[in-house]
Amino acid sequence: EYKISDKLMFKAGLRFSMYQNIGKSTFYEFDKSDPLNYVVTDTLNYTGGVINTFPALEPRINLRYKLDATSSIKASYNRTKQYLQLATNTSAPTPYDFWFTSSANIAPQRADQASIGYFKNLFKNRIETSVEVYYKKMDNVIDFRDHAQLFLNQIMEAEVRAGTAYSYGAEFLIKKNEGKFTGWISYTYSKTMRKVAEINGGKEYRAPYDRPHDIAVILGYDITDRLNVSANWVYSTGSPRTMPSGKYKFQGEDSPVYTERNGIRLPDYHRMDLSVTYDFKDKKKSGEAKKYTSSINISAYNLYNRHNAYSINFKQREDNPGVTYAEKMYLFPFFPSVTYNFKFL
């Protein structure tokens, strides 16, 4: 950390990380001459010792420029390595996730991210506001190939392909920290795209977690010193999925025609939660310290019973097999709960 001037502060760091495959394990070598179908050419059985080593240097830089007593501009850059990656099959009715560790066939994911933001406190620091923009570039990002064979497959690495990705966005926040009424409102716009040569015809496609709009409203109010009511409302764009957009008949059987990778979204997600908390006044003898505190909480999850889609299934009508319809599956409807909390001091 270095203070360049009364207004400018500089921070920098260098992190070293290392991941290793150690011990008894089996790895496969592939013939990759056909990029769509890898063929196993050799099976390598290790009985112990270090098999693979992945070292990395991860620099971080942060700058803060103080405009006045209540506002500043902050900028940062950092590089990170990720040795555990998630691949998601979004064409299944319920997304099938599989975690992969780095190995001879899967390199660690590398990410470089830069951001800059403006931060401003209002009304004697009782309210915080900020706006921040960022850009992130990722290499060695993995995903399942088109038409991957995932079920009962003992060699999952053969179904994985690697490419690049990028993400950018803007985050807005207003937050009140003091008084009976507290809370914050945040909004994020973002976009995340991937490009893998063997997937989607080599064209860019949405990442499974690409959700352009994300809103959170978190509010709390102290009715008395003991009684508090709080509510939150969240909203986000629906997750991308690979879904059928049509079908064709071959030898008397209907077969689906799919969209581009992650070309359709689930319906937008939103819900409201409400809770009321009462802190009890614990009885104690004169001159004795409190031995414990307790409270009771009554809450309602998904207050207006929004049926947020977990997955979409496509089925044929029983009375007319030539007609296909979409059926939504949802979880966690309106759910009330009562909780009693106590803590020994």
Disulfide bonds with the S-S distance in Angstrom:
none
